[in-house]
Amino acid sequence: MKTILRSLIIAMTFAAVLLSSGCEEKTAATNPASESNGELHGGTKLLEAADLVGYDGKRLRKSVDRITEGNEKHNQELEKMAGSAPDQ
């Protein structure tokens, strides 16, 4: 009886996870309106919740945003260099 109950609970949990994964909000990449509001990295806003476990969420978010912006600049520079390189 306990095994059946445990299996049922696990199956219901798994089903709930699968169903909820299809109900996610749109990210900043698919929602260009968020960029016009000055928020380039909508996914990092969740990092502010790190305050709940003892981290400085705002500083963590700023750090990740700075790293992401640097990565984007680097990728743009690489694309420019690849576009201006002579074909061999």
Backbone bond lengths (Angstrom), bond angles and torsions (degrees), N, CA, C in turn:
res aa  C-N    CA-C-N  psi(-1)  N-CA   C-N-CA  omega(-1)  CA-C   N-CA-C  phi
1 M - - - 1.452 - - 1.527 110.62 -
2 K 1.350 117.11 -42.52 1.461 120.01 179.36 1.521 110.98 -65.73
3 T 1.323 116.85 -36.17 1.456 120.85 179.73 1.525 110.73 -65.52
4 I 1.308 116.59 -40.84 1.465 120.91 179.42 1.525 109.63 -66.04
5 L 1.318 116.68 -42.28 1.459 120.86 179.84 1.530 110.79 -63.94
6 R 1.320 116.93 -44.13 1.466 120.67 178.07 1.517 111.14 -62.70
7 S 1.324 116.69 -43.22 1.466 120.54 179.30 1.517 110.93 -63.03
8 L 1.332 116.76 -39.55 1.453 121.20 178.70 1.520 110.92 -64.88
9 I 1.317 117.95 -43.04 1.458 122.01 179.46 1.525 110.29 -64.27
10 I 1.321 117.43 -42.77 1.466 121.49 179.20 1.530 110.27 -64.43
11 A 1.322 116.89 -42.05 1.463 120.77 179.90 1.528 110.80 -65.09
12 M 1.326 117.86 -40.75 1.459 121.21 179.58 1.525 110.66 -67.74
13 T 1.329 116.72 -39.15 1.463 120.68 177.93 1.523 110.38 -64.03
14 F 1.312 116.38 -45.30 1.458 121.25 179.21 1.524 110.77 -61.58
15 A 1.325 117.20 -42.34 1.461 121.14 178.81 1.534 110.66 -64.33
16 A 1.328 116.86 -40.60 1.462 120.25 179.46 1.521 111.14 -64.18
17 V 1.332 116.94 -40.11 1.467 120.91 178.66 1.527 110.33 -64.60
18 L 1.310 117.17 -43.23 1.465 120.24 178.99 1.518 111.83 -64.41
19 L 1.304 116.98 -41.48 1.458 120.11 179.94 1.525 111.92 -68.80
20 S 1.319 116.84 -39.13 1.461 119.31 -178.10 1.527 111.82 -74.19
21 S 1.312 118.49 -23.00 1.467 119.86 179.45 1.526 111.53 -68.28
22 G 1.298 117.79 -23.97 1.448 121.33 178.04 1.514 113.39 -83.84
23 C 1.323 116.98 -5.62 1.462 121.52 -175.85 1.521 112.10 -110.31
24 E 1.322 117.46 32.35 1.454 120.77 -178.42 1.517 110.58 -78.21
25 E 1.349 115.74 154.97 1.454 120.50 176.42 1.524 109.14 -75.77
26 K 1.327 115.17 159.17 1.456 119.27 176.64 1.517 109.00 -72.98
27 T 1.316 116.01 142.70 1.455 120.72 -179.72 1.515 110.45 -88.64
28 A 1.312 115.97 173.44 1.465 121.20 179.97 1.524 111.50 -62.47
29 A 1.326 117.93 -28.31 1.460 121.04 -179.25 1.537 110.84 -66.96
30 T 1.328 117.39 -32.10 1.453 119.93 -179.79 1.517 111.95 -97.94
31 N 1.332 117.15 -6.94 1.453 121.43 -178.74 1.529 109.34 -120.39
32 P 1.333 118.56 91.84 1.466 120.42 -175.84 1.519 112.97 -67.45
33 A 1.318 119.78 -15.28 1.461 121.80 -179.77 1.524 111.00 -66.51
34 S 1.321 118.14 -28.40 1.460 120.20 -179.68 1.524 111.24 -69.00
35 E 1.342 118.05 -27.60 1.460 120.41 177.65 1.516 111.21 -70.85
36 S 1.325 116.99 -32.42 1.447 119.41 -179.59 1.524 111.48 -71.02
37 N 1.317 117.64 -19.92 1.459 121.44 177.97 1.520 112.10 -84.80
38 G 1.312 118.28 4.34 1.447 121.65 179.01 1.516 113.30 89.10
39 E 1.302 116.96 2.15 1.458 119.95 -179.63 1.523 108.40 -101.48
40 L 1.323 115.76 101.19 1.457 119.68 -177.35 1.519 112.04 -81.92
41 H 1.302 116.74 -32.85 1.454 121.16 -173.67 1.521 109.43 -120.72
42 G 1.325 116.98 82.05 1.455 121.72 -177.20 1.513 112.82 -64.89
43 G 1.332 117.95 -29.01 1.452 121.01 -178.58 1.516 113.36 -69.77
44 T 1.328 117.32 -21.94 1.460 119.14 -178.11 1.520 112.32 -82.38
45 K 1.319 116.89 -9.69 1.464 119.37 178.54 1.528 110.11 -62.77
46 L 1.308 116.72 -29.92 1.464 120.82 178.75 1.525 111.94 -65.66
47 L 1.325 116.84 -22.49 1.455 119.76 -179.71 1.522 112.66 -66.03
48 E 1.326 116.56 -21.05 1.457 119.34 177.90 1.525 111.27 -65.65
49 A 1.312 117.73 -19.34 1.456 121.52 177.46 1.527 111.26 -71.33
50 A 1.324 117.90 -7.18 1.456 121.49 177.62 1.522 110.97 -64.73
51 D 1.343 117.18 -14.89 1.462 120.85 175.04 1.525 111.06 -58.68
52 L 1.317 116.13 -29.53 1.462 120.34 -177.02 1.519 112.94 -67.68
53 V 1.319 117.56 -23.32 1.458 120.34 -178.97 1.519 112.67 -111.08
54 G 1.334 116.76 12.84 1.456 119.73 172.17 1.513 116.03 103.60
55 Y 1.326 119.06 0.79 1.459 121.26 178.42 1.522 109.25 -94.88
56 D 1.316 116.34 161.64 1.461 120.86 174.32 1.526 107.14 -86.23
57 G 1.317 116.71 97.70 1.455 122.54 -173.19 1.506 113.58 -63.41
58 K 1.340 117.62 -40.23 1.465 119.89 -178.34 1.517 111.25 -66.93
59 R 1.330 116.61 -41.39 1.466 119.43 179.68 1.524 109.91 -68.37
60 L 1.323 117.12 -38.00 1.458 121.32 178.22 1.524 110.32 -63.36
61 R 1.329 116.69 -42.78 1.461 120.71 178.88 1.515 110.99 -63.87
62 K 1.340 117.25 -44.19 1.463 120.29 179.88 1.519 110.61 -61.97
63 S 1.323 116.35 -39.71 1.459 120.77 179.98 1.528 110.79 -63.28
64 V 1.326 116.46 -46.14 1.462 120.37 -179.87 1.524 110.36 -66.61
65 D 1.341 117.57 -39.13 1.463 120.45 177.01 1.525 111.02 -61.42
66 R 1.338 116.63 -42.29 1.465 120.86 -179.75 1.527 110.19 -63.72
67 I 1.311 116.70 -41.70 1.470 120.68 179.47 1.526 110.04 -66.06
68 T 1.324 116.90 -42.10 1.463 120.86 -179.79 1.526 111.07 -64.78
69 E 1.330 116.84 -41.78 1.467 120.18 178.25 1.522 110.98 -64.08
70 G 1.326 116.82 -41.04 1.459 120.54 177.35 1.514 111.40 -62.44
71 N 1.318 116.02 -39.68 1.458 120.65 178.77 1.528 110.57 -65.70
72 E 1.329 116.75 -40.86 1.464 119.87 178.36 1.524 111.19 -64.54
73 K 1.336 117.57 -41.43 1.470 121.08 178.31 1.524 110.64 -63.39
74 H 1.316 115.58 -41.68 1.462 120.29 179.42 1.529 110.20 -63.37
75 N 1.325 116.63 -43.32 1.466 119.98 178.76 1.517 111.68 -63.62
76 Q 1.336 117.07 -38.35 1.467 120.18 177.47 1.523 111.09 -64.95
77 E 1.327 116.94 -40.52 1.465 120.43 178.24 1.524 110.44 -63.71
78 L 1.328 116.74 -41.09 1.464 119.98 178.44 1.529 111.20 -63.84
79 E 1.335 116.73 -39.78 1.454 119.85 178.54 1.529 111.02 -65.11
80 K 1.346 116.99 -39.52 1.462 120.44 177.62 1.520 110.83 -64.13
81 M 1.330 115.57 -42.74 1.470 119.38 -179.89 1.518 110.72 -66.26
82 A 1.316 117.19 -38.83 1.456 120.51 179.75 1.528 110.76 -68.67
83 G 1.324 116.74 -33.59 1.467 120.40 178.91 1.497 113.36 -75.05
84 S 1.341 117.65 -29.66 1.464 120.50 -178.13 1.525 112.89 -94.41
85 A 1.308 118.19 -6.07 1.474 121.03 -179.95 1.511 110.02 -71.60
86 P 1.331 116.84 139.76 1.472 119.72 178.90 1.535 110.54 -69.53
87 D 1.327 114.83 142.76 1.456 119.91 178.32 1.532 109.66 -76.26
88 Q 1.302 115.02 139.49 1.474 118.57 -179.43 1.500 110.63 -115.45
